[in-house]
Amino acid sequence: MHFHDLEQQLDGPMAAAAATAYSARLLEQVSAETLDVPVVHHPLGFVCLPVVRDGELGVCLHFFGHGTDTEPGVEPHHAHSWDLTSHVLYGRVAHEPMDVAESGEPTHRIYEVLSEAGGRDEVHPTDTLVHGEPCPPHVCTAGETYRLPAGLFHASRSDGPAATLVLGRSRPGGRDLSLGPVDARGRGRTTTRRRCAGADTSRLLRTALRRLHAG
């Protein structure tokens, strides 16, 4: 299914059925090794299948609560360079926005995240200090779709197994950012999106397919 067709279906009355059918078909193809898609541990604490990378457009499957934790030292609040549409396939996902302003007592420094080949992300401190105030979380359950504009700081968490189908549309000139400690000490850091082991991948795919079909 083309990105634009999928995007339109997520706006329609049959969004849940379309998202489930699309995701199940992808997982079956990856499981049968007829579709070569990497399965990676993301530093933010979920497993990611980057299904489509087509210029400014992207499609991923995200899985929470499958034995993956946030990488130590990684601040969960971040902002994308792309507009995000996320449909919850199963489970519950809490979207936790952060209100960020350059006025007030600094609580965080903004860091820029530069993605490199091989799943490496270079995280560099900027000169921008901000005051961050957590906003009330918004919890989405299976069948719901939510959208986040580029540049909005947020974190996504789940209190149990959950999966989302994620569509992204990059904005020209956008930057991927994260929040971090005020005292940068002149240093950045490197995070890595590690590929899942074969047995872990097979177990995840079977579990996810079972939950999708049960739903």
N, C-alpha and C positions, 0 to 999 in steps of 0.2 A: 504494500500500500504506500502510495506517495505521501510525503510529509504533509502537503496541503490537504489531501483527502482525510488523513488521520486527524489533522487539526480541526477540520470542519466537523468530523464525527464527534469529537470530544465536546463540541458546543451543542450537540443535538440531544434528543430525548433517548437515544439508544447508546449514549456514551459508554456506559458500563459494559454492555454487551460487546461493543466494538473494541474497546480497550482490552477486555479479557481475551477475546478471540485472537486479536493481533498478538498479544503478549504470549499466549499459549503456543501459537504457531511458531513464534521465534524461539521459545524455549525448547520445543520439540526438535526444531532444526539444529539448534546448538547441541542438544543432547545426542542427536543422531550424527553429528559432525558433518552435516551437509551445509552448515553455515559457520564460517570461521570468525567467531567473535570472542575477544579476550574476556575473561571473567577476572575482575581485579578487586582487591581490597582497597577501598578509598581511605585516605588518612582521616576523613571526617566520620568514619565509623559505620560504613555500609559497604555492601558489595555492589559493584557496578558492571553492567554489560553495555558498553558503548556500541549501539547497534548501527547507527547512521552518523556519518560525518560527511556532510555535503556542503562545502563552503560555509555560509553563515548559518546553516541549519544542522540540527543534531537531534538524535533520539537515543535515550538510554532507558534501561531498566535498573531500578535501585531496589536493593533488598536490605531491610533492617532486621536486627535481632537474630542473625544467623551466625553467631559466634564471632562477630567482628566488632571491636571496640575502637573508639577514637584514639588515634595515635598519641602517645604521651607528649604533652607540651603543645598540642595543636588546639588553638582557640576555635570553638565551634561556630562563632558568628562570623559570617562572610558575606560578600556581595558579588554577584555574577556580572560579567560583561554582557550577558544575554538575558532576554526576557524568557521567563520559565512558565510552562504550563505543566502541571503535575496531576495525574489521575491516580487515586489510591485504588489498587487492585484488590488487596486484602489487608486486614489489620487496621491499626490506627496510627496516624502520623501527626505529631504536634509541630506546627509552624510557630516559631518564636521570633518575632521581629524585635529589632533593637533600634530605638530612636537615637540617632547620632547627630550631634551638633558641635561646631567648633567653638561655641561659647560655653562658659561654665568651667568648673574645675576638671582638668583632664583626667579621664579614667582609662583611656586606651590610646595607643598609637595605631595609625593605619599602616598596614603592610601591603605591598603589591605582590601578587602571586604570578610568576612567569612559568608557564608550562613548557617543558622541553621534551625531546624524543625519549622514548624508553620509560615513560611514566614518571619522570622526575619533575617536581615543582620546586622552583627556587623562590623562597619567600624573603623579600627584602623590606626593611623598614623605610618608611617615608618620613618627611619632616612634619607631617600633619598629626597634631594631637587633637583628640575629640573627647567630648563627654557623652557617655552612652547610658541610656535609661531603658531597661527591659520593658517591653510592652506585653500586655496580656497575651498568652498563647492562644492559638486557634487550632483546635483539634479536628482533623478530617478523618472520616471513616470510609470503608469500602464503598465504591461507587461515586465518591465525591471528586470534583476537580477544583483545584485552586491555582491561582496565577500570582506570580511575583515579578514585578518590573526589574529590569537591570538596575544595579546600584543600590538596592535595598538590602541593608544588613539584616541577617536572619540566621537562625539555626533550625535544623530539622532533627527531631528525635522520635523514637517510638518506644513504648513500654512493653513491646512484645514483637513477635514476627510480623512484618509488614512488607508490602511491596508497592512500588509506584512506577508508572509509565511516565517518563519525563520528556517533554519536547522543549528545545531551546532554539531561540532565534537571536543571533548575535547583533549587537548594535555597533555601528561604525565608531571607532575611537574609544570604545568601552574598555575598562580594565577590570581584571579579577582582583578583588581585595579581601583582606581579612583584618580582624581586630587582634591586637596583641598588647603586651605590656608597654607601659609608657617608657620605661627605661630600656631602650634598644641596645645600648652598649656598643653601637656601631656594627652589630653583627646581624646577618640573616641566618636562614636555616634551609635545609633541603628536606622535602618529604617525598615519599615514593609510593606510587600506586602499584602494589605487588600483585602478581598473578596468583590466583588460587591454585592450590595443588589439585591434581586430577581427581583424587577421591573426594576432596571437599567440593569440587565443582559438581561432580555427579550427584552427590548427596543434596546439594542446594537445588539443582535443577529438578530432581525428583520431588523434593519437598514442595517447591514452588508450584510445579505442575499439579500436584495433588491438591494443594490449597485453591488454585485457580479453578480446577474442575469441580471441587466441592462447592465453591461459591456460585 
